[in-house]
């Protein structure tokens, strides 16, 4: 990895040589109230010049519009479209639709560009149904959709989650020659499929386009490569990179950054170095984003020293580290439990002209909580609020978990009440933390009441939730209720995992229900959940604690047959039992078999 540092240096050395209602009248009624403008009507006589630079807010746009419709001669459709475009760029989408209402009432001219702007406004304000209604009506009036309109419709389908229709529309455009797809439209289709998790379809579409006259550009290839890497299909991403180069398309820093991230996630450092070499050879320079990927990867692997070296290189080459860089370093030191160093990096954020964000605070708070330093974490939590930062569900959950882990349940619940008062919505992780707190203190009835409250808030309990409850019931001696809850899981669409089965099996063995435990193991395997070493060790330890050595023997035999080994706790208990009894050759031989080979 020191070679990586040299490559970075080499790469950089190379570089240095208002709310409005929508359509207050029936939509069909506006059709006769405005002037449609066809292609042949686009030459105009001298018209008054419209100064759009005077528009600073939405009211200015409406004031100018009302002046325009009173002008003689009236401004052209181009001017009205420009006005709509200004409102669109202000991200006042509802305002643009309201202005269209007024255009309709005043009989202002419209064209296909008006249609496209309005469709985009509808989709971006999540009024997908209205967007398609506008498209339909404009088509009935004889307007033809162009590539910009079809691109907007694609976005609408993706925003509405209708990925299949988006794919179908794009393929119809290709097969029926409805328009000539440009780079923007191709990227919209490819990127939309990628973001919807349809990476294989996106890749197939890319390969299909290669065979047409509409060749995908570097952005389209990069989108698919990025998605492949995020889906852990790094080898496919590398193949696609080679393919695009063969097609004469040069990867950019964005393309390389995605692949570097994917390789770092697998710890494939040699290939990371190969890619850095390629970047150097092709004079593609690292950006702060690429550096941040390397810093974060080094930190996650526990190589914070390497990450610090990368930071030094950045500064030497006048590439300013951003808040993401510092957050990665803070996390790296927290993962190593070096809280003094983490705090040192945190304090240096301000010294370097940046402001700590809520992620910076959350990362450091999490580090302190994991070290059991809850008071330091609480101080930071309050400090973040005093600096005007809004706590998120994540930071609240971290702090609540920290308080519960130190037995400060009352403080944890108080913070939860504060979370609700601040209108920060708890997620399933938050609720599971609180539920575990109730179960640990044997407040099982309250735990089930809280479960109902979760469901009322439309938070669907997951396997972790039910695992917490089953564990709580078992520890509270309510084994029958725990088994009932286990049997209910399939009807809730959940498949019990090995952890849940291990909890139940451990309780059965402690109760002396060995035959029932054996039956449950058979049932578990039939359901597709294979036993593991942890499960057998848990069962055997439960029996040994009850001094039922001979009931443990069948499980030791099974353990050996399945190739599992006794852990340190099981081995210690077996030796203790052996020393306290008469010579037992059977037990001794079994112990020899399940002891891990050194």
C-alpha positions as CSV (number, residue, x, y, z in Angstrom):
1,X,0.0,0.0,0.0
2,X,3.0,2.3,0.3
3,X,3.2,1.8,-3.5
4,X,-0.2,3.4,-3.7
5,X,1.1,6.5,-2.0
6,X,3.9,6.7,-4.6
7,X,1.4,6.4,-7.4
8,X,-0.7,9.2,-6.0
9,X,2.4,11.4,-5.8
10,X,3.3,10.5,-9.4
11,X,-0.2,11.3,-10.6
12,X,-0.1,14.7,-8.9
13,X,3.4,15.5,-10.1
14,X,2.2,15.0,-13.6
15,X,-0.6,17.4,-12.9
16,X,1.6,20.1,-11.5
17,X,4.3,20.0,-14.7
18,X,-45.4,30.8,-2.3
19,X,-48.0,27.6,-2.6
20,X,-50.3,27.7,-5.7
21,X,-53.2,25.5,-6.7
22,X,-52.9,23.7,-10.0
23,X,-55.5,23.9,-12.8
24,X,-58.3,25.5,-10.9
25,X,-60.6,25.0,-14.0
26,X,-61.3,21.7,-15.8
27,X,-58.3,20.8,-17.8
28,X,-60.2,20.2,-21.0
29,X,-61.6,23.8,-20.9
30,X,-58.3,25.5,-21.5
31,X,-57.8,23.9,-24.9
32,X,-59.7,26.6,-26.7
33,X,-58.4,29.5,-24.6
34,X,-54.8,29.7,-25.8
35,X,-53.1,30.2,-29.1
36,X,-51.2,27.2,-30.4
37,X,-48.1,28.1,-32.4
38,X,-46.9,25.7,-35.1
39,X,-43.5,25.6,-36.7
40,X,-44.7,27.8,-39.7
41,X,-45.8,30.6,-37.3
42,X,-42.4,31.2,-35.8
43,X,-41.4,34.3,-37.7
44,X,-42.6,37.4,-35.9
45,X,-42.6,41.1,-36.6
46,X,-40.8,43.5,-34.3
47,X,-41.9,42.8,-30.7
48,X,-41.2,44.6,-27.5
49,X,-38.0,43.4,-25.7
50,X,-38.7,41.6,-22.5
51,X,-36.3,42.0,-19.6
52,X,-36.2,38.8,-17.7
53,X,-33.3,40.0,-15.5
54,X,-35.7,41.9,-13.3
55,X,-37.1,38.6,-11.9
56,X,-35.7,37.9,-8.5
57,X,-38.7,36.1,-7.0
58,X,-41.9,34.4,-8.1
59,X,-44.0,37.6,-7.7
60,X,-41.8,39.4,-10.1
61,X,-42.5,36.7,-12.7
62,X,-46.2,37.1,-12.3
63,X,-46.0,40.9,-12.5
64,X,-44.0,40.7,-15.7
65,X,-46.4,38.2,-17.2
66,X,-49.4,40.4,-16.6
67,X,-47.5,43.3,-18.3
68,X,-46.7,41.0,-21.3
69,X,-50.3,39.9,-21.9
70,X,-51.3,43.6,-22.1
71,X,-48.6,44.6,-24.6
72,X,-49.5,45.5,-28.1
73,X,-48.3,43.7,-30.1
74,X,-48.3,40.7,-27.8
75,X,-44.8,39.1,-27.2
76,X,-44.1,35.9,-29.1
77,X,-44.4,32.4,-27.7
78,X,-40.7,32.3,-27.3
79,X,-40.8,35.1,-24.7
80,X,-43.6,33.4,-22.7
81,X,-41.6,30.1,-22.8
82,X,-38.5,31.9,-21.6
83,X,-40.5,33.3,-18.7
84,X,-41.7,29.8,-17.8
85,X,-38.1,28.6,-18.0
86,X,-36.9,31.3,-15.5
87,X,-39.5,30.1,-13.0
88,X,-38.5,26.5,-13.7
89,X,-34.8,27.3,-13.0
90,X,-35.9,28.9,-9.7
91,X,-37.3,25.5,-8.8
92,X,-40.8,27.1,-8.3
93,X,-42.5,24.2,-10.1
94,X,-46.0,24.8,-8.6
95,X,-45.5,28.5,-9.5
96,X,-44.8,27.6,-13.1
97,X,-48.0,25.5,-13.3
98,X,-50.0,28.4,-11.7
99,X,-48.5,30.7,-14.4
100,X,-49.7,28.2,-17.1
101,X,-53.2,28.5,-15.5
102,X,-53.0,32.2,-16.1
103,X,-51.6,31.8,-19.6
104,X,-54.6,29.6,-20.4
105,X,-57.0,32.2,-19.1
106,X,-55.3,35.1,-21.0
107,X,-55.0,33.1,-24.2
108,X,-51.2,33.4,-24.3
109,X,-49.4,31.4,-27.0
110,X,-47.9,28.0,-26.2
111,X,-45.8,25.5,-28.1
112,X,-44.1,22.1,-27.6
113,X,-41.4,23.7,-25.5
114,X,-44.1,25.0,-23.1
115,X,-45.3,21.4,-22.9
116,X,-41.9,20.0,-22.0
117,X,-41.3,22.6,-19.3
118,X,-44.7,21.9,-17.7
119,X,-44.1,18.1,-17.8
120,X,-40.8,18.6,-16.1
121,X,-42.4,20.8,-13.5
122,X,-45.1,18.2,-12.8
123,X,-42.6,15.4,-12.4
124,X,-40.2,17.4,-10.2
125,X,-43.1,18.4,-7.9
126,X,-44.2,14.7,-7.8
127,X,-47.3,15.3,-9.8
128,X,-46.6,12.6,-12.2
129,X,-50.3,12.0,-13.1
130,X,-50.7,15.7,-14.0
131,X,-47.6,15.5,-16.1
132,X,-48.9,12.7,-18.3
133,X,-52.3,14.5,-18.5
134,X,-50.5,17.6,-19.9
135,X,-48.6,15.4,-22.4
136,X,-51.9,13.8,-23.6
137,X,-53.7,17.0,-24.1
138,X,-50.9,18.6,-26.0
139,X,-50.7,15.6,-28.3
140,X,-54.4,15.9,-28.9
141,X,-53.8,19.5,-30.0
142,X,-51.3,18.3,-32.6
143,X,-48.0,18.9,-30.9
144,X,-45.3,16.4,-31.6
145,X,-43.0,15.3,-28.8
146,X,-39.3,15.8,-29.4
147,X,-36.3,14.2,-27.7
148,X,-36.5,16.7,-24.8
149,X,-40.2,15.7,-24.2
150,X,-39.5,12.0,-24.3
151,X,-36.6,12.5,-21.9
152,X,-39.0,14.3,-19.5
153,X,-41.5,11.4,-19.8
154,X,-38.7,8.9,-19.0
155,X,-37.8,10.8,-15.9
156,X,-41.5,10.8,-15.0
157,X,-41.8,7.0,-15.2
158,X,-38.6,6.6,-13.1
159,X,-39.8,9.1,-10.5
160,X,-43.1,7.3,-10.3
161,X,-41.2,4.0,-9.8
162,X,-42.6,2.6,-13.1
163,X,-39.3,1.2,-14.3
164,X,-40.8,-1.3,-16.7
165,X,-42.8,1.4,-18.5
166,X,-39.7,3.6,-18.7
167,X,-37.7,0.7,-20.3
168,X,-40.6,0.0,-22.7
169,X,-40.9,3.7,-23.7
170,X,-37.2,4.0,-24.5
171,X,-37.2,0.8,-26.6
172,X,-40.3,2.1,-28.5
173,X,-38.4,5.3,-29.2
174,X,-35.6,3.2,-30.7
175,X,-37.7,0.7,-32.7
176,X,-40.3,3.2,-34.0
177,X,-37.9,6.1,-34.6
178,X,-40.1,8.4,-32.5
179,X,-37.1,10.7,-32.2
180,X,-33.4,10.6,-32.3
181,X,-32.1,9.8,-28.8
182,X,-29.4,12.2,-27.7
183,X,-26.8,11.7,-25.0
184,X,-29.1,13.2,-22.3
185,X,-31.9,10.8,-23.2
186,X,-29.6,7.8,-23.3
187,X,-28.1,8.7,-19.9
188,X,-31.6,9.3,-18.4
189,X,-32.6,5.8,-19.4
190,X,-29.4,4.1,-18.4
191,X,-29.0,6.0,-15.1
192,X,-32.7,5.5,-14.2
193,X,-32.4,1.8,-14.6
194,X,-29.2,1.7,-12.5
195,X,-30.7,3.7,-9.7
196,X,-33.7,1.4,-9.7
197,X,-31.3,-1.5,-9.2
198,X,-31.7,-2.9,-12.7
199,X,-28.0,-3.0,-13.5
200,X,-28.1,-6.0,-15.8
201,X,-30.9,-4.5,-17.9
202,X,-29.0,-1.2,-18.0
203,X,-25.8,-3.1,-19.2
204,X,-27.8,-5.0,-21.8
205,X,-29.4,-1.7,-23.1
206,X,-25.9,-0.2,-23.3
207,X,-24.7,-3.1,-25.4
208,X,-27.8,-2.9,-27.6
209,X,-27.1,0.8,-28.2
210,X,-23.6,0.0,-29.3
211,X,-25.1,-1.8,-32.3
212,X,-27.2,1.3,-33.3
213,X,-26.2,4.7,-34.7
214,X,-27.0,6.1,-31.2
215,X,-23.7,5.4,-29.5
216,X,-23.6,5.7,-25.7
217,X,-21.1,8.3,-24.4
218,X,-18.6,8.1,-21.5
219,X,-21.3,9.2,-19.0
220,X,-23.6,6.3,-19.9
221,X,-20.7,3.8,-19.6
222,X,-19.7,5.4,-16.3
223,X,-23.2,5.2,-14.9
224,X,-23.3,1.4,-15.5
225,X,-19.8,0.9,-14.2
226,X,-20.6,2.8,-11.0
227,X,-23.8,0.7,-10.5
228,X,-21.9,-2.6,-11.2
229,X,-19.4,-1.6,-8.6
230,X,-22.1,-0.7,-6.0
231,X,-23.7,-4.1,-6.7
232,X,-20.3,-5.8,-6.0
233,X,-19.9,-6.8,-9.6
234,X,-16.5,-5.3,-9.9
235,X,-15.1,-7.8,-12.5
236,X,-18.0,-7.0,-14.8
237,X,-17.3,-3.3,-14.3
238,X,-13.6,-3.8,-15.2
239,X,-14.7,-5.8,-18.3
240,X,-17.0,-2.9,-19.4
241,X,-14.2,-0.4,-18.9
242,X,-12.0,-2.4,-21.3
243,X,-14.9,-2.6,-23.7
244,X,-15.4,1.1,-23.7
245,X,-11.7,1.7,-24.4
246,X,-11.9,-0.7,-27.3
247,X,-14.8,1.4,-28.6
248,X,-12.5,4.5,-28.5
249,X,-14.2,6.0,-25.5
250,X,-11.8,7.2,-22.8
251,X,-12.7,6.7,-19.2
252,X,-12.8,9.9,-17.0
253,X,-11.8,10.4,-13.4
254,X,-15.5,9.6,-12.5
255,X,-15.2,6.2,-14.2
256,X,-11.9,5.4,-12.5
257,X,-13.2,6.6,-9.1
258,X,-16.1,4.2,-9.2
259,X,-13.9,1.3,-10.0
260,X,-11.4,2.3,-7.3
261,X,-14.2,2.4,-4.8
262,X,-15.4,-1.0,-5.9
263,X,-11.9,-2.6,-5.7
264,X,-11.2,-0.9,-2.3
265,X,-14.5,-2.5,-0.9
266,X,-12.9,-5.9,-1.6
267,X,-9.4,-5.0,-0.5
268,X,-8.1,-5.6,-4.0
269,X,-5.2,-3.2,-3.6
270,X,-3.0,-4.4,-6.4
271,X,-5.7,-3.7,-8.9
272,X,-6.3,-0.3,-7.3
273,X,-2.6,0.5,-8.0
274,X,-3.0,-0.8,-11.6
275,X,-5.9,1.7,-12.1
276,X,-3.9,4.5,-10.5
277,X,-1.1,3.7,-12.9
278,X,-3.5,3.9,-15.8
279,X,-4.7,7.3,-14.7
280,X,-1.2,8.5,-14.6
281,X,-0.4,7.1,-18.0
282,X,-3.5,8.8,-19.5
283,X,-3.0,12.1,-17.6
284,X,-6.2,11.7,-15.6
285,X,-5.7,13.5,-12.3
286,X,-7.1,12.6,-9.0
287,X,-9.9,14.8,-7.6
288,X,-10.9,15.3,-3.9
289,X,-13.5,12.6,-4.5
290,X,-10.9,10.0,-5.6
291,X,-8.7,10.9,-2.6
292,X,-11.6,10.6,-0.2
293,X,-12.3,7.0,-1.5
294,X,-8.7,6.1,-0.7
295,X,-8.7,7.8,2.7
296,X,-12.0,6.1,3.6
297,X,-10.8,2.7,2.4
298,X,-7.5,2.9,4.3
299,X,-9.4,3.9,7.5
300,X,-11.9,1.1,7.2
301,X,-9.0,-1.4,6.8
302,X,-7.4,0.0,10.0
303,X,-4.6,1.7,8.1
304,X,-5.1,5.2,9.4
305,X,-1.4,6.0,8.9
306,X,-1.8,5.4,5.2
307,X,-4.9,7.6,5.2
308,X,-2.9,10.4,7.0
309,X,-0.2,10.1,4.3
310,X,-2.8,10.6,1.6
311,X,-4.1,13.7,3.4
312,X,-0.5,15.1,3.4
313,X,-0.2,14.5,-0.3
314,X,-3.5,16.3,-0.9
315,X,-2.3,19.4,1.0
316,X,1.1,19.4,-0.7
317,X,-0.6,19.5,-4.1
318,X,-3.1,22.2,-3.1
319,X,-6.1,19.9,-3.2
320,X,-8.1,20.9,-0.2
321,X,-9.5,18.1,1.9
322,X,-13.2,18.6,2.4
323,X,-15.5,17.6,5.3
324,X,-15.8,14.1,3.9
325,X,-12.1,13.6,4.2
326,X,-12.0,14.6,7.8
327,X,-15.1,12.5,8.6
328,X,-13.4,9.4,7.2
329,X,-10.3,10.0,9.3
330,X,-12.4,10.6,12.5
331,X,-14.2,7.3,11.7
332,X,-10.8,5.5,11.2
333,X,-9.5,6.5,14.6
334,X,-12.9,5.7,16.2
335,X,-12.8,2.2,14.7
336,X,-9.3,1.7,16.4
337,X,-10.7,3.1,19.7
338,X,-8.2,6.0,19.5
339,X,-10.6,8.7,20.7
340,X,-7.9,11.3,21.5
341,X,-6.7,11.2,17.9
342,X,-10.3,11.2,16.6
343,X,-11.0,14.3,18.7
344,X,-7.8,15.9,17.5
345,X,-8.9,15.5,13.8
346,X,-12.4,16.7,14.7
347,X,-10.9,19.9,16.3
348,X,-8.7,20.5,13.2
349,X,-11.7,20.8,11.0
350,X,-12.3,24.4,12.1
351,X,-8.5,25.2,11.8
352,X,-8.7,24.2,8.2
353,X,-11.5,26.6,7.4
354,X,-14.3,24.0,7.4
355,X,-17.3,23.5,9.7
356,X,-18.1,20.2,11.4
357,X,-21.4,18.8,10.1
358,X,-23.8,16.5,11.9
359,X,-22.1,13.5,10.4
360,X,-18.8,14.6,12.0
361,X,-20.5,14.9,15.3
362,X,-22.4,11.6,14.9
363,X,-19.2,9.7,14.0
364,X,-17.3,11.0,17.1
365,X,-20.4,10.5,19.3
366,X,-20.6,6.9,18.1
367,X,-16.9,6.4,18.8
368,X,-17.2,7.6,22.4
369,X,-20.3,5.5,23.0
370,X,-18.5,2.3,21.8
371,X,-15.7,3.1,24.3
372,X,-18.3,3.5,27.0
373,X,-17.6,7.2,27.4
374,X,-21.2,8.3,27.3
375,X,-20.7,11.6,29.2
376,X,-18.2,12.8,26.5
377,X,-20.7,11.6,23.8
378,X,-23.5,13.5,25.6
379,X,-21.5,16.7,25.8
380,X,-20.8,16.5,22.0
381,X,-24.5,15.8,21.3
382,X,-25.5,19.0,23.2
383,X,-22.7,20.9,21.5
384,X,-24.0,20.0,18.1
385,X,-27.4,21.4,19.0
386,X,-25.9,24.6,20.4
387,X,-24.1,25.2,17.1
388,X,-27.4,25.1,15.2
389,X,-27.0,21.6,13.8
390,X,-30.1,19.5,13.5
391,X,-29.8,16.0,14.9
392,X,-30.9,13.2,12.7
393,X,-32.5,9.9,13.3
394,X,-29.0,8.4,13.2
395,X,-27.4,10.7,15.8
396,X,-30.4,10.3,18.2
397,X,-30.2,6.5,17.8
398,X,-26.5,6.4,18.5
399,X,-26.9,8.5,21.6
400,X,-29.9,6.5,22.9
401,X,-28.1,3.2,22.3
402,X,-25.0,4.6,24.2
403,X,-27.2,5.6,27.2
404,X,-29.0,2.2,27.3
405,X,-25.7,0.3,27.0
406,X,-24.6,2.0,30.2
407,X,-27.8,1.2,32.0
408,X,-29.0,4.8,31.8
409,X,-32.4,3.8,30.6
410,X,-34.3,6.8,32.0
411,X,-32.0,9.1,30.2
412,X,-32.4,7.1,27.0
413,X,-36.2,7.4,27.2
414,X,-35.9,11.1,28.0
415,X,-33.9,11.6,24.8
416,X,-36.4,9.6,22.8
417,X,-39.1,11.9,24.1
418,X,-37.0,14.9,23.0
419,X,-36.5,13.2,19.6
420,X,-40.3,13.1,19.2
421,X,-40.7,16.7,20.4
422,X,-38.2,17.8,17.8
423,X,-40.2,16.0,15.1
424,X,-37.3,13.7,14.2
425,X,-39.0,10.5,13.1
426,X,-37.5,7.3,14.8
427,X,-36.7,4.5,12.4
428,X,-36.8,0.7,13.0
429,X,-33.2,0.8,14.3
430,X,-34.2,3.4,17.0
431,X,-37.2,1.3,18.0
432,X,-35.2,-1.9,18.2
433,X,-32.8,-0.2,20.6
434,X,-35.6,0.9,22.9
435,X,-37.3,-2.5,22.6
436,X,-34.0,-4.2,23.7
437,X,-33.8,-1.8,26.6
438,X,-37.2,-2.9,27.8
439,X,-36.4,-6.6,27.3
440,X,-33.1,-6.4,29.2
441,X,-34.9,-5.1,32.2
442,X,-37.6,-7.8,32.0
443,X,-40.3,-5.3,31.1
444,X,-41.8,-7.7,28.6
445,X,-45.4,-6.5,28.8
446,X,-44.2,-2.9,28.0
447,X,-42.1,-4.3,25.2
448,X,-45.1,-5.7,23.5
449,X,-47.1,-2.5,24.0
450,X,-44.2,-0.7,22.4
451,X,-44.3,-3.2,19.5
452,X,-48.0,-2.2,18.9
453,X,-47.0,1.5,19.0
454,X,-44.4,0.8,16.4
455,X,-46.9,-0.9,14.1
456,X,-49.3,2.1,14.7
457,X,-46.5,4.3,13.3
458,X,-46.2,2.1,10.3
459,X,-42.9,0.8,11.3
460,X,-42.9,-2.8,10.2
461,X,-41.0,-5.0,12.8
462,X,-38.2,-7.1,11.2
463,X,-36.4,-10.2,12.2
464,X,-34.2,-8.2,14.6
465,X,-37.3,-6.9,16.4
466,X,-38.8,-10.4,16.9
467,X,-35.4,-11.8,17.8
468,X,-35.1,-9.2,20.6
469,X,-38.6,-10.2,21.9
470,X,-38.0,-13.9,21.7
471,X,-34.7,-13.5,23.6
472,X,-36.5,-11.3,26.2
473,X,-39.2,-13.9,26.6
474,X,-36.7,-16.7,27.0
475,X,-34.7,-14.8,29.6
476,X,-37.9,-14.1,31.5
477,X,-38.8,-17.8,31.6
478,X,-41.6,-17.5,29.1
479,X,-40.5,-20.3,26.8
480,X,-44.0,-21.2,25.6
481,X,-44.7,-17.6,24.5
482,X,-41.3,-17.5,22.8
483,X,-42.0,-20.7,20.8
484,X,-45.4,-19.3,19.8
485,X,-43.8,-16.1,18.5
486,X,-41.3,-18.2,16.6
487,X,-44.1,-20.2,15.0
488,X,-45.9,-17.0,14.0
489,X,-42.9,-15.6,12.1
490,X,-43.6,-17.3,8.7
491,X,-47.1,-15.8,8.7
492,X,-45.5,-12.4,9.0
493,X,-43.4,-13.1,6.0
494,X,-40.2,-13.6,8.0
495,X,-38.0,-16.6,8.1
496,X,-36.3,-17.4,11.5
497,X,-32.5,-17.3,11.3
498,X,-29.9,-19.3,13.2
499,X,-29.6,-16.7,16.0
500,X,-33.3,-16.9,16.9
501,X,-33.2,-20.7,16.8
502,X,-30.1,-20.8,19.0
503,X,-31.9,-18.7,21.6
504,X,-34.9,-21.1,21.7
505,X,-32.7,-24.2,21.6
506,X,-30.5,-22.9,24.5
507,X,-33.7,-22.3,26.6
508,X,-35.0,-25.7,25.8
509,X,-31.8,-27.4,26.9
510,X,-31.7,-25.3,30.1
511,X,-35.2,-26.5,30.8
512,X,-34.1,-30.1,30.2
513,X,-36.2,-30.5,27.1
514,X,-33.4,-32.1,25.1
515,X,-35.7,-34.2,22.9
516,X,-37.7,-31.2,21.9
517,X,-34.5,-29.4,21.1
518,X,-33.5,-32.2,18.8
519,X,-36.8,-32.0,17.1
520,X,-36.4,-28.3,16.6
521,X,-33.0,-28.8,15.0
522,X,-34.6,-31.2,12.5
523,X,-37.4,-28.6,11.8
524,X,-34.9,-25.9,11.5
525,X,-32.9,-27.8,8.9
526,X,-36.0,-28.7,6.9
527,X,-36.8,-25.0,6.7
528,X,-33.4,-24.4,5.1
529,X,-31.6,-23.0,8.1
530,X,-28.4,-24.9,8.7
531,X,-27.0,-25.3,12.3
532,X,-23.7,-23.7,13.0
533,X,-20.9,-23.9,15.6
534,X,-22.3,-21.2,17.8
535,X,-25.6,-23.0,18.1
536,X,-24.0,-26.3,19.2
537,X,-21.7,-24.5,21.7
538,X,-24.7,-22.7,23.2
539,X,-26.7,-25.9,23.6
540,X,-23.7,-27.8,25.1
541,X,-22.9,-25.0,27.5
542,X,-26.5,-24.9,28.7
543,X,-26.5,-28.6,29.5
544,X,-23.1,-28.4,31.2
545,X,-24.3,-25.6,33.4
546,X,-27.0,-27.9,34.6
547,X,-24.4,-30.6,35.1
548,X,-26.1,-32.8,32.6
549,X,-22.9,-34.0,30.9
550,X,-24.4,-37.2,29.4
551,X,-27.2,-35.2,27.7
552,X,-24.6,-33.1,26.1
553,X,-22.7,-36.1,24.6
554,X,-25.2,-36.6,21.6
555,X,-24.7,-32.9,20.7
556,X,-20.9,-33.2,21.0
557,X,-21.1,-36.2,18.6
558,X,-23.2,-34.2,16.2
559,X,-20.9,-31.3,16.5
560,X,-17.9,-33.5,15.5
561,X,-19.8,-35.1,12.6
562,X,-20.6,-31.7,11.2
563,X,-17.0,-30.5,11.4
564,X,-17.6,-27.9,14.2
565,X,-15.3,-27.3,17.1
566,X,-15.8,-26.4,20.7
567,X,-15.1,-22.8,21.6
568,X,-12.9,-21.7,24.6
569,X,-15.9,-21.6,27.0
570,X,-17.2,-25.0,26.0
571,X,-13.8,-26.6,26.2
572,X,-13.1,-25.1,29.7
573,X,-16.5,-26.4,31.0
574,X,-15.8,-29.9,29.5
575,X,-12.4,-30.1,31.2
576,X,-13.9,-28.9,34.4
577,X,-16.5,-31.6,34.3
578,X,-14.0,-34.3,33.4
579,X,-11.8,-33.4,36.3
580,X,-14.7,-33.5,38.7
581,X,-15.8,-37.0,37.7
582,X,-14.5,-40.5,37.4
583,X,-12.5,-41.4,34.4
584,X,-14.8,-41.3,31.3
585,X,-13.1,-42.5,28.2
586,X,-16.1,-41.7,26.0
587,X,-16.2,-38.1,27.1
588,X,-12.4,-37.8,26.9
589,X,-12.4,-39.1,23.3
590,X,-15.2,-36.7,22.3
591,X,-13.3,-33.8,23.9
592,X,-10.2,-34.7,21.8
593,X,-12.4,-34.7,18.6
594,X,-14.1,-31.3,19.2
595,X,-11.0,-29.5,20.4
596,X,-9.8,-27.2,17.5
597,X,-6.7,-28.4,15.8
598,X,-3.7,-26.1,16.3
